[in-house]
Amino acid sequence: MSTAKKTTGLVVAVLLLGALGWAIVARLGDDEEKGGKRTASVPTVEVAPAAREAIALRRTYSGTLEASASHVVAAKIAGRVARLAVDLGDPVQRGQTVAWLDDAELVQAAAAADAEVAVAVARRREADSALAIAQREFERTEKLHKRGVAPSAELDAETARRQAAEAALAVAKANVQRARAELQGAKVRQGYAEVVADWQDGGSDTRVVARRHVDAGDMVDARAPILTLVALSPLRGVVYVTEADYRFLREGQRATLQTDARPGETFPATVARIAPVFRETSRQARVELEVPNAEGLLKPGMFVRATLELDRADDALVVPEAAVTRREDAEGVFVVQDDATVRWQPVSLGFRDGGRVQVKGVESLGRVVVLGHQLVGDGSKVKVGEPPPR
C-alpha cells in the first residue's frame, strides 16, 4: 500500500471518531437540558432505623488453656520400674497405685532386719537372766556380810557384777528398740516400691496422665518423676488484657470461649483471678478464667479466643455501624427527613457490638443512611431504596 493511501485512511478514521464523539456529547446535552434548565439526578440511598436498645462493650482476647492443677508422681527410692499400672491419657484416682518398683532387695532387707530383731530380743532375755542371777548372788552375799561371814571385798564384787548386769540389760533393751526401728524402716522402704498417686491439694479426686516420664524396666533415682497428672475440670484459661480494658474487669464476670479445635461451639467461663501488676514488655495484665469442662471436650494447651462483656448500656440509642461516616473531621450520620432530604447530624460514639454502635449527644434520630453517604450532603434530596435481599 502506498504512503498516500495510508495517510488518506488515517484522516478518514480520525474524522469518523470525531463525528461519533460529537454525537455522544450532543445526546448528553439533550438529556441534561430540557426547556433550557439543567436537572440533577436524585441519588438512591439505603436506610435503617435507629433504635433504643441494650448494647454491650465486648472484647475478644487470645489465650491458652492450662490445667487448673498438676501433680508429679515421683519415686521415693531408687530402683528399677517393674510395672506401670496406667499410661498416657488414663484417669487416675486419688490414692491409686500407679507403678511398682522391683522390691527383691527391699524384701531381703526387711527379712534381715526382722532377724536382727529376733537376735536383739534373745540377747535381752539373756541379759534379763544374767541380771536375775547377779541380783540373787548380791542378796546372798549381802546377808553373809551382815553376819560377818563374807568379807566386804566379796560384797563389793557382787555389787559390781549386779551393776554390770543392769547395764547389759539396758544395752540389750536399746538394741531391741534399734532393731525394731530398722525393721520398721525396711518395711517403709519396701512399701515405697508401690508408687501411689496421692495429691494433697483440693479439687477433683480424678486426674489424667498427661506425661509418662519412664517405661517399665527403666532405672529411676529417688524423687525422680514417673508420671505427671493433671486436672481437666475445671481448666484455667489465661488471657492478657490491655491497660485500657483493665478498669472494666472484675472477678465473676462471664465470658465465652471459642477454639479452632471445636469450630462452631462456645464454652462458658468466669473471671477467677486478675493480676495486680502489668508485664513491662507488653503493658498487659494476666487474667485467669475458670472454665468448666465436665465433658472433657477442652484440653490444656489449646488456643482459645475469650470474649468478655466488660460493660453494658441497657437503654442506648443504637444505629448500624455502617451508618457512621466522617465529614470535616467529625463523625456523624445522615438522617432522612420527611421532605426526602437528609440532614447531617454529628454524634459521639459509645460501645460497638456486632455491627451496631451506640451514638451519644442526641435523643432520637429516626432513619439513617447506611449506604450511599458519598452521594449526599447536608440538605440533599434522596430516594430511599429497598434494602437488598439477605
Stockholm file with secondary structure:
# STOCKHOLM 1.0

chainA/1-390         MSTAKKTTGLVVAVLLLGALGWAIVARLGDDEEKGGKRTASVPTVEVAPAAREAIALRRTYSGTLEASASHVVAAKIAGRVARLAVDLGDPVQRGQTVAWLDDAELVQAAAAADAEVAVAVARRREADSALAIAQREFERTEKLHKRGVAPSAELDAETARRQAAEAALAVAKANVQRARAELQGAKVRQGYAEVVADWQDGGSDTRVVARRHVDAGDMVDARAPILTLVALSPLRGVVYVTEADYRFLREGQRATLQTDARPGETFPATVARIAPVFRETSRQARVELEVPNAEGLLKPGMFVRATLELDRADDALVVPEAAVTRREDAEGVFVVQDDATVRWQPVSLGFRDGGRVQVKGVESLGRVVVLGHQLVGDGSKVKVGEPPPR
#=GR chainA/1-390 SS CCHHHHHHHHHHHHHHHHHHHHHHHHHHHHHHEETTEECCCCCEEEEEECEEEEEEEEEEEEEEEEESCEEEEECSSCEEEEEESCCTTCEEETTEEEEEECCHHHHHHHHHHHHHHHHHHHHHHHHHHHHHHHHHHHHHHHHHHHHTCSCHHHHHHHHHHHHHHHHHHHHHHHHHHHHHHHHHHHHHHHHTTEEEECCCSSSCSEEEEEEECCCTTCEECTTCEEEEEECCSSEEEEEEEEHHHHTTCCTTCEEEEECTTSTTCCEEEEEEEECSSCBTTTTEEEEEEEECCTTCCCCTTCEEEEEEEEEEEEEEEEEEGGGCEEETTEEEEEEECTTSBEEEEECEEEEEETTEEEEESCSCCCEEEEECGGGCCTTCBCEECCCCCC
#=GC SS_cons         CCHHHHHHHHHHHHHHHHHHHHHHHHHHHHHHEETTEECCCCCEEEEEECEEEEEEEEEEEEEEEEESCEEEEECSSCEEEEEESCCTTCEEETTEEEEEECCHHHHHHHHHHHHHHHHHHHHHHHHHHHHHHHHHHHHHHHHHHHHTCSCHHHHHHHHHHHHHHHHHHHHHHHHHHHHHHHHHHHHHHHHTTEEEECCCSSSCSEEEEEEECCCTTCEECTTCEEEEEECCSSEEEEEEEEHHHHTTCCTTCEEEEECTTSTTCCEEEEEEEECSSCBTTTTEEEEEEEECCTTCCCCTTCEEEEEEEEEEEEEEEEEEGGGCEEETTEEEEEEECTTSBEEEEECEEEEEETTEEEEESCSCCCEEEEECGGGCCTTCBCEECCCCCC
//
